[in-house]
Amino acid sequence: MGFSVDYSCSLFYRTQSASKKTTIFRSVNATLVTLSFITLLGVTIIIMCSLRNFSTPNLSFRAGIDFHRASIRGRIHSRKENYKEESFSGKWVYDQTYPLYNASNCPFVEPDLSCETNGRPDRAYTHLKWQPNEYSLPVFNASKTLSKLENMRVAFVGDSMGRTQWESLVCMLMEGVTDKQSVKKLKQDGNIKRISYLGAFFSNFNLTIEYYRAPFLVEKGTPLKGVSDRIKAAVRLDRLVSSKFKWQDAQVLVFNSAHWWTPKKIFDKDSYFEISGNINISMNIEDAYELALKTWATWIKQNVNPMKTRVFFRTYEPAHWSNDISPRSCSLHTNPIYPVSDLEGQFGKLSNILEKVVHEMKYNVTVLNITMSSGYRVDAHVGSWSTSPSILDCSHWCLPGVPDTWNELLFKLLNLQQLKTSLLTAHSVLGK
């Protein structure tokens, strides 16, 4: 039929000359339509690619990409945009393939965390698997994970919860080892609750899994001379923990710090904050925590090579005490409890500070959000099933148990194959 403008032209131009003009006009019009279609198609492709990038961002380890996974809100931040990614909300479901290991067969589990060995009668808490709302956690395959971790170092740096995650991962990986004797305990230097270093070496894979004790991530020591006698210790907010050069070159770093940032752990022990050699007795915990994290962030950016190391920071794990006075008590349960209450108190503030500092780093740090999932698990704490049953513990976790899920989430976010590729590229570029 043709375009209406062409039909109008035929009414006015009857001569041969008009016919030629019409032909030219139609040719030009067709060209314009074709160009318009190509332009529209190009714009459409650009928009679709942009939408794809926003809905399924590439979280793989690459130098120069600075996506930061936020904590409580389950968001990812880039330099220019904020957008929602896969949520860390979900529920616990029964799975008969769990637990992933037997604590009594893993020599790396500290006695106080082996609840079944210490007489806990129920087993339901060991058969629960975390099911996120927006994706499924892959089945953890110890053998394949060991192969992908070959020739690497994985280091956990933080408080006793970081130590528990270290114990959990070592036990999970040992399920993929035929010769258990090939997994060696590295030198330890004291009581496990105060120990500064723990290590497991998987000799068949040249793989080392390590833990460095650093409850504050920054140094804590005796104050300088001349301060009041009532000040027994100083948390040095501008000095990162001294073990930093030992874990600096690990291929995977997992940090945590929250449970010691409380009045009971600081002020009640006559400890105060120190900056540039000066004690500040009026500084509150939130401000001090932010300064400590900024010290950590600055050191990481200046000293950890993003082409060779993947950095994670794990959010806090809720305790489930019934009160906060001594002696503390806790209600022992046999099932998870929904919903979680009181997560926005002291630790909620610290999580927001962590999110802010990581977002401002402009460095590839992934915040591993385990707060909500762990908050449901009032059934999974040590309780009275430790080697000292008269002392309740509703902070630490039974093994196997919740910390295994932290490691499953860790490996969900850690693309080991791309990490290996990045390492090979880094060695090639740096000539090492």
MINUTI-456259 format. One record per residue (C-alpha): x, y, z; residue in one letter. Coordinates in steps of 0.02 Angstrom, whole numbers, padded with zeros to 5 digits. Layout:
MINUTI-456259
     east    north       up   residuo
        X        Y        Z         a
...
//
This chain:
MINUTI-456259
     east    north       up   residuo
    00000    00000    00000         m
    00143    00118    00038         g
    00156    00262    00161         f
    00018    00394    00165         s
    00142    00531    00123         v
    00186    00438   -00039         d
    00001    00423   -00084         y
   -00024    00611   -00059         s
    00123    00648   -00172         c
    00044    00547   -00314         s
   -00108    00660   -00312         l
   -00005    00816   -00345         f
    00130    00756   -00462         y
    00060    00685   -00627         r
    00202    00728   -00744         t
    00355    00623   -00785         q
    00460    00743   -00685         s
    00345    00719   -00538         a
    00362    00531   -00557         s
    00551    00544   -00546         k
    00536    00654   -00392         k
    00419    00529   -00313         t
    00543    00388   -00345         t
    00683    00490   -00266         i
    00573    00535   -00118         f
    00527    00352   -00089         r
    00710    00301   -00096         s
    00759    00433    00031         v
    00612    00388    00142         n
    00658    00202    00137         a
    00837    00246    00183         t
    00779    00349    00331         l
    00663    00210    00389         v
    00806    00084    00378         t
    00924    00198    00476         l
    00789    00227    00607         s
    00762    00040    00626         f
    00949    00007    00646         i
    00963    00147    00775         t
    00813    00081    00872         l
    00885   -00095    00868         l
    01053   -00034    00934         g
    00972    00064    01076         v
    00866   -00088    01120         t
    01019   -00201    01129         i
    01111   -00076    01240         i
    00963   -00063    01358         i
    00944   -00253    01366         m
    01129   -00276    01405         c
    01119   -00144    01540         s
    00969   -00229    01619         l
    01058   -00395    01611         r
    01208   -00323    01700         n
    01100   -00252    01836         f
    00999   -00410    01864         s
    01144   -00533    01859         t
    01302   -00436    01901         p
    01469   -00519    01876         n
    01531   -00553    02051         l
    01683   -00647    01993         s
    01854   -00594    02053         f
    01928   -00469    01930         r
    02050   -00328    01961         a
    01968   -00161    01937         g
    01790   -00215    01978         i
    01732   -00140    02141         d
    01563   -00213    02179         f
    01534   -00216    02367         h
    01408   -00336    02440         r
    01318   -00246    02581         a
    01270   -00325    02745         s
    01097   -00318    02822         i
    01010   -00246    02669         r
    01072   -00378    02549         g
    01124   -00253    02414         r
    01273   -00231    02300         i
    01354   -00063    02275         h
    01453   -00005    02124         s
    01535    00163    02105         r
    01388    00238    02011         k
    01233    00137    02053         e
    01147    00045    02194         n
    01037   -00100    02149         y
    00960   -00250    02231         k
    01042   -00418    02205         e
    01006   -00591    02271         e
    00938   -00575    02447         s
    01013   -00663    02596         f
    00840   -00697    02666         s
    00772   -00873    02667         g
    00727   -01016    02783         k
    00798   -01174    02859         w
    00737   -01337    02784         v
    00763   -01518    02833         y
    00891   -01610    02727         d
    00936   -01790    02764         q
    01105   -01772    02678         t
    01161   -01660    02822         y
    01269   -01646    02924         p
    01418   -01630    02809         l
    01537   -01717    02932         y
    01546   -01799    03103         n
    01631   -01691    03234         a
    01695   -01842    03329         s
    01794   -01891    03173         n
    01870   -01719    03147         c
    02020   -01684    03260         p
    02010   -01498    03223         f
    01846   -01469    03317         v
    01876   -01400    03491         e
    01795   -01509    03625         p
    01674   -01374    03685         d
    01590   -01364    03514         l
    01561   -01550    03489         s
    01387   -01546    03566         c
    01340   -01724    03517         e
    01497   -01792    03598         t
    01456   -01690    03754         n
    01286   -01772    03771         g
    01163   -01670    03669         r
    01019   -01793    03641         p
    00930   -01715    03491         d
    00999   -01717    03313         r
    00875   -01612    03216         a
    00985   -01458    03225         y
    01118   -01548    03121         t
    00998   -01591    02979         h
    00947   -01414    02932         l
    01004   -01331    02771         k
    00990   -01147    02731         w
    00875   -01115    02582         q
    00887   -00935    02516         p
    00729   -00864    02439         n
    00805   -00812    02274         e
    00929   -00950    02233         y
    00984   -01123    02288         s
    01148   -01159    02374         l
    01248   -01286    02274         p
    01286   -01452    02358         v
    01455   -01437    02441         f
    01576   -01557    02358         n
    01732   -01574    02464         a
    01836   -01665    02332         s
    01802   -01539    02195         k
    01829   -01393    02313         t
    01997   -01462    02367         l
    02051   -01479    02187         s
    02005   -01299    02151         k
    02094   -01238    02309         l
    02256   -01327    02265         e
    02413   -01224    02301         n
    02315   -01089    02392         m
    02304   -01013    02565         r
    02137   -00971    02647         v
    02150   -00864    02805         a
    02017   -00818    02932         f
    02056   -00663    03034         v
    01946   -00613    03181         g
    01872   -00670    03345         d
    01819   -00841    03411         s
    01677   -00849    03284         m
    01807   -00839    03148         g
    01897   -00982    03233         r
    01737   -01084    03231         t
    01717   -01050    03045         q
    01896   -01108    03019         w
    01863   -01270    03113         e
    01705   -01297    03012         s
    01791   -01275    02844         l
    01935   -01391    02888         v
    01812   -01527    02939         c
    01707   -01501    02782         m
    01860   -01518    02671         l
    01926   -01670    02763         m
    01775   -01766    02698         e
    01858   -01758    02527         g
    02022   -01832    02588         v
    02049   -02020    02584         t
    02206   -02018    02691         d
    02158   -01916    02844         k
    02337   -01924    02908         q
    02388   -01817    02759         s
    02301   -01668    02842         v
    02426   -01594    02964         k
    02399   -01479    03111         k
    02520   -01335    03099         l
    02608   -01269    03253         k
    02494   -01201    03388         q
    02552   -01089    03528         d
    02435   -01101    03676         g
    02260   -01133    03739         n
    02140   -01139    03592         i
    02028   -01003    03665         k
    02173   -00880    03670         r
    02280   -00951    03533         i
    02347   -00826    03407         s
    02365   -00948    03263         y
    02288   -01110    03201         l
    02330   -01198    03040         g
    02284   -01354    02941         a
    02391   -01411    02795         f
    02315   -01525    02662         f
    02479   -01597    02601         s
    02405   -01686    02449         n
    02342   -01519    02384         f
    02474   -01400    02452         n
    02329   -01308    02533         l
    02337   -01214    02697         t
    02183   -01159    02796         i
    02230   -01036    02934         e
    02156   -00938    03077         y
    02231   -00780    03153         y
    02158   -00715    03315         r
    02114   -00530    03302         a
    01953   -00489    03398         p
    01965   -00302    03361         f
    02067   -00314    03199         l
    02171   -00175    03274         v
    02299   -00192    03412         e
    02257   -00201    03596         k
    02394   -00179    03725         g
    02452   -00088    03879         t
    02430    00101    03874         p
    02578    00219    03865         l
    02658    00276    04026         k
    02583    00425    04113         g
    02399    00382    04093         v
    02281    00350    04237         s
    02306    00189    04334         d
    02124    00142    04305         r
    02159    00121    04119         i
    02222   -00057    04104         k
    02223   -00078    03916         a
    02212    00023    03756         a
    02129   -00023    03592         v
    02240    00063    03464         r
    02120    00116    03328         l
    02254    00174    03207         d
    02363    00018    03212         r
    02309   -00141    03125         l
    02342   -00305    03215         v
    02525   -00358    03207         s
    02490   -00523    03117         s
    02445   -00427    02959         k
    02605   -00470    02866         f
    02577   -00655    02898         k
    02408   -00665    02811         w
    02436   -00525    02685         q
    02473   -00640    02537         d
    02336   -00770    02563         a
    02229   -00800    02409         q
    02068   -00792    02511         v
    02046   -00681    02664         l
    01892   -00689    02775         v
    01876   -00557    02912         f
    01754   -00536    03054         n
    01744   -00422    03204         s
    01593   -00374    03309         a
    01569   -00475    03469         h
    01709   -00388    03563         w
    01646   -00214    03522         w
    01534   -00203    03676         t
    01546   -00107    03842         p
    01567   -00274    03933         k
    01720   -00321    03829         k
    01796   -00147    03831         i
    01744   -00024    03967         f
    01702   -00155    04099         d
    01880   -00219    04078         k
    01951   -00043    04103         d
    02000   -00029    03921         s
    01988    00130    03819         y
    02027    00189    03644         f
    02194    00259    03589         e
    02235    00362    03434         i
    02409    00427    03393         s
    02466    00382    03567         g
    02328    00479    03653         n
    02192    00397    03759         i
    02014    00454    03722         n
    01901    00410    03868         i
    01745    00491    03795         s
    01739    00404    03625         m
    01588    00289    03601         n
    01600    00114    03530         i
    01517    00154    03363         e
    01641    00293    03322         d
    01787    00186    03378         a
    01727    00039    03273         y
    01718    00149    03119         e
    01894    00215    03146         l
    01959    00038    03169         a
    01875   -00020    03008         l
    01946    00128    02914         k
    02118    00080    02976         t
    02086   -00096    02912         w
    02017   -00032    02746         a
    02165    00084    02715         t
    02290   -00053    02750         w
    02199   -00178    02638         i
    02195   -00056    02492         k
    02380   -00015    02511         q
    02449   -00188    02548         n
    02336   -00326    02479         v
    02349   -00355    02292         n
    02172   -00368    02220         p
    02239   -00469    02073         m
    02300   -00606    02191         k
    02183   -00602    02340         t
    01994   -00609    02362         r
    01935   -00519    02519         v
    01777   -00554    02620         f
    01707   -00475    02777         f
    01576   -00576    02870         r
    01436   -00491    02965         t
    01403   -00530    03148         y
    01318   -00687    03212         e
    01179   -00653    03338         p
    01194   -00727    03511         a
    01034   -00781    03598         h
    01053   -00735    03780         w
    00897   -00705    03882         s
    00978   -00564    03979         n
    01140   -00466    03985         d
    01174   -00470    04171         i
    01289   -00588    04263         s
    01261   -00732    04272         p
    01183   -00731    04100         r
    01051   -00857    04050         s
    00981   -00918    03886         c
    00828   -01015    03831         s
    00877   -01178    03746         l
    00769   -01229    03597         h
    00763   -01377    03480         t
    00699   -01286    03325         n
    00733   -01120    03236         p
    00621   -00974    03284         i
    00549   -00851    03157         y
    00551   -00704    03143         p
    00712   -00636    03215         v
    00692   -00496    03340         s
    00814   -00370    03411         d
    00940   -00375    03269         l
    00947   -00187    03253         e
    01027   -00151    03422         g
    01213   -00127    03452         q
    01264   -00252    03318         f
    01141   -00180    03193         g
    01231   -00014    03208         k
    01399   -00098    03184         l
    01335   -00186    03028         s
    01281   -00019    02955         n
    01454    00052    02991         i
    01534   -00098    02906         l
    01424   -00072    02753         e
    01472    00111    02745         k
    01659    00082    02761         v
    01662   -00058    02631         v
    01560    00046    02509         h
    01681    00191    02526         e
    01835    00082    02500         m
    01823    00073    02310         k
    01904   -00098    02325         y
    01843   -00272    02286         n
    01779   -00328    02458         v
    01629   -00444    02474         t
    01524   -00428    02632         v
    01462   -00601    02678         l
    01294   -00576    02760         n
    01252   -00717    02881         i
    01161   -00614    03013         t
    00980   -00654    02971         m
    01006   -00838    02934         s
    01103   -00863    03096         s
    00978   -00759    03194         g
    00843   -00892    03170         y
    00950   -01028    03247         r
    00914   -01017    03432         v
    00926   -01207    03430         d
    01105   -01220    03370         a
    01209   -01144    03511         h
    01321   -01242    03627         v
    01206   -01208    03775         g
    01250   -01331    03914         s
    01325   -01461    03797         w
    01507   -01413    03820         s
    01646   -01487    03925         t
    01585   -01371    04064         s
    01395   -01400    04065         p
    01367   -01285    04214         s
    01422   -01136    04108         i
    01292   -01092    03978         l
    01349   -01032    03808         d
    01224   -00953    03691         c
    01354   -00862    03587         s
    01457   -01002    03510         h
    01388   -01136    03395         w
    01385   -01325    03395         c
    01484   -01413    03259         l
    01426   -01474    03140         p
    01298   -01336    03124         g
    01270   -01156    03075         v
    01452   -01110    03036         p
    01449   -01242    02898         d
    01320   -01134    02810         t
    01434   -00983    02823         w
    01563   -01081    02724         n
    01434   -01140    02598         e
    01385   -00958    02568         l
    01568   -00911    02558         l
    01600   -01035    02417         f
    01439   -00985    02331         k
    01511   -00810    02314         l
    01690   -00865    02283         l
    01714   -00919    02104         n
    01869   -01026    02126         l
    01896   -01058    01942         q
    01900   -00873    01901         q
    02009   -00842    02053         l
    02135   -00967    01986         k
    02129   -00884    01815         t
    02160   -00715    01898         s
    02307   -00785    01994         l
    02385   -00855    01836         l
    02359   -00688    01750         t
    02437   -00596    01898         a
    02589   -00711    01898         h
    02609   -00683    01712         s
    02593   -00494    01724         v
    02705   -00479    01876         l
    02830   -00604    01810         g
    02817   -00714    01965         k
//
